[in-house]
Amino acid sequence: MTLPNTNLNNIRAPGFYYIRVATTNALVTTSSTNGNEGNPIVQSGVNTRLLQTFYHNNAQIWYRVLQNTTWTTWTRLTTAWIGTQAQLDAVTCIATGSLIVIHEP
């Protein structure tokens, strides 16, 4: 889905987005430069609760929650990948519903 606004606080419609522009209210740099792209995913909760998960091209994953009118701070789930490309290529990922299983053979 095209990013409807460059302020991540205003991205509230549930969906999968692609960013390749400078944004505000993100903890990692986004721009039109290769390597600064990202994918925010917005999930709606009950009433006025939203979850934003941000997958940056540098392999960092962040999330935050909107409760009523207040956003929590961004929390990092992962740091950048520090292994080799061969190790990354060897990882098998199987997604079943909302469960993701990652296995390195």
N, C-alpha and C positions, 0 to 999 in steps of 0.2 A: 504494500500500500504506500502511496506517496505521502511523504511527511506533510501534514496540513499546516504546521506551524514550527518555527525553529526554536521556540521556548518549550522545553520538555514538560514544564508544569501545565501547559495547555493541551498536551496530547492525552486525551482522556477517552476517546472512542476505542473500544476493544479492537485489537487487531495486531498484525505483524507489520512493522514499518522498516524502511531502509533509509539511512541517513548518509548523505555525502555532501553536507553543507555544515557551516559553523552553527553551533547551537548554544543555547544558554540553559543553565540548570542541569548540566551533565557533569560528572566528575572526571571524565576523560575527554581529551581534545577530539573534536570532530571537525572535519573540513573537507574540501574537494580533493585534497591530496591523497594519493593511494596510501593505504595503511591507516587512515583516520576515519574510515567508514564504520558504521555500527548498525545494529538492529535492535531497536526497542520493541518489546512486546508488552501490550497493555491488556490486562485481564481485569474484568469487573468482578466485584464481590457483591455482598449484600448491601443494598441501599447506597450509601455514599462512600463505599470502600473500593479502592482500586489498587492493583499491584502493577508496577512498571519493572520489568526486567530488561537490562541493557547489556547486549552482547557486543563488545567492541572488537574490532578487527585485530587488536593486539592480544586477543585471547582472554582478556579480563571480562568478568561477568559481575554486574552490579544489580542491586534491586532496592526498591523503596516502596512505601505504602502511602496512599492518600486516605486519611480518615477524616471524614467531614470536609473541612477546608484546609487541613494541615498535612503537609508532606513530612514523612520521616526523613532523616538523613540517608544518603546513599550508603549501602553496606556492600562491601566487596565479597563476592563468593569465591573468586579465584584470582590468582595473580597471572601474569603472562607466562606462557609456555616456556620452560627452560630446557626441555629435552631436545633431541635431534629430530630432523624431519623424518628420518627413517623410523624412529620410535612413534612419531605421530601417525605416519602412514600405516603402522602395524596395529594401531588401536581399532578395535571393532566396537561399534556402538549399535545397540539394539534398543529401539523405543517401543514400549508397549503401554498404550494409554498415556498416563502421566508419569509412568515409571521409566527411567532411562538407565540401562545397564551398560557400563563401559567395561570392556575386557581386553586385556593385552595378551594375545596368544603366546 
